[in-house]
Amino acid sequence: MTVINRSMFPVQSGMSLVSRMQDRFANLQTQLATGQKATNLAEMGDDRHLSLSMRARISRIEGYQNSLSMVNMRLKVFDTVVQRLDKVESTARAAMTPSSYGSSNANFGTAPSLARSQLDEIVNLLNTDVDGRYLFSGATVDKRPVESVSALLDGAGGKAGFKQVAAERLVADKGADGMGRLDLTSTGSTVTLSEDGAHPFGLKLVPATSTGSFATFTQPTGTPPNTLTVDFSTQPLEGDSVSVSFTLPDGTQETVKLTATAGTPAAGQFQIGADTDSTAANFSAALGTAVGKLVNTEMTAASGFAAADNFFNGHGEPVLRVQGPDLANATALVTADPTTTVLWYKGEDSDNPRASVRAKIDDAATINYGAQANESGPLALIRSLAVVSIQSFTVADSTAEGRFDAVANRNFSRLSESHNSEGGSIELIAAELGNSQANAAAIKDRQTSYKSQLSGMLSDLESSSDEEVAMELLAIQTKLQASYQAISLISQLSLVNYLK
């Protein structure tokens, strides 16, 4: 009789195999519960390097997308603000129309008050901040870029505001005698009009013209101080005219035309006298009246806009004031002392405002979205509204209509749509920031798509299939049950059991 020894069955090997199946069974139960193939990197084997790489890339994308979300929020605010700036510009351009004084000249009062209200809105828009970052301050995002309207116009803390600076400029432009810093004399048949010195104030002479051949001109040379002489060599005929042109403080030009008449002269005419000497004297008197009117209308408006150009300084420009104390005879503009003059803009003054603020939104992509309140578009709007807001038009003032028309013309010209293509215009700011917003959206879409692809690949790498795991669990469970039964039977083999 042969007795089977248990050594004929590899018990240790069988137990080791069962142990491994038990481990695998437990691992599959964990996978089924968590949906993950492994609970740590060590269990992933060679796949761990690929997993780490994908996770690092996804993490970078999420960081960029957080940055993009922040940038998009700011760009949306930018879009709202710039649209409103454009709307106010359009309204301000149409607010004053030459000869439109309103019923009972109501526009004399409403135009300045409306301009101040609009200026206040513009200042508030340019001081917009998002989470404590001022949008129109360039890279100096922690500083409010523009002073309050009250400080800008009326001054603050003992410092002069625009109203005072403009008043000083007007005194310097008019001169002591109100002739726009010109001297007018008549000697015999010769009338002489000359600038009172080499300085930037008042009226500047340009060549004169005439119809007919009654006068001989000595034209200004263009080198200040200029002189113009009109010599009446013969008597003019009725209807002959002389046109004298001037450059105003803001760079615009105006022409005074005087027409000869044999009768009583009206505005814009001079009387033909008994001889050339008396005709010259009559012409001189008419010219003096016309220049005085020009000074109190067109030149006064031009002086205000020139003062605005100096006070509301643009990129790379200093704030300028008339050098005192004798303002009526001033000969120079000087850089304003910040201890005595309000400085309107406190932000950064960059050559490239858009590049003053940037954000990295991808490995190889940076978006620029900076803006400054002193760019040409907002600056022109502020200057025009400031000039209109300090005007005082009264019915009793004979020059009010002329000044109203002069201010209205300049306001319309400076805010004209023809400036839209100029760098820094409100429209170009909107377009450039809009491009940044579009680029950001395109990059975000691309990142979202790439992140989805990486997440899918990572899921395939790390996640387990419930169906596959369940099938393998059942298979191992069946094997384990069979192995348990086999081992149980083998473990009971003995001589006693065999003899039974």
Secondary structure, 3 states (H helix, E strand, C coil): CCCCCHHHCCHHHHHHHHHHHHHHHHHHHHHHHHCECCCCHHHHCCHHHHHHHHHHHHHHHHHHHHHHHHHHHHHHHHHHHHHHHHHHHHHHHHHCCCCCCCHHHCHHHHHHHHHHHHHHHHHHHHCCEECCEECCECCCCCCCCECCHHHHHHCECCEECHHHHHHHHHHHHHCCCCCCCEEEEEECCEEEEEECCCCCCCCEEEEEEECCCCEEEECCCCCCCCEEEEEECCCCCCCCEEEEEEECCCCCEEEEEEEEECCCCCCCEEECCCCHHHHHHHHHHHHHHHHHHHHHHHHHHHHHHHHHHHHCCCCCCCCEEECCCCHHHCCCEEECCCCCECCCECCCCCCCHHHHCEEEEECCEEEECCCECCCHHHHHHHHHHHHHHCCCCCCCCCCHHHHHHHHHHHHHHHCCHHHCCCCCCHHHHHHHHHHHHHHHHHHHHHHHHHHHHHHHHHHHHHECCHHHHHHHHHHHHHHHHHHHHHHHHHHCCCHHHHHC
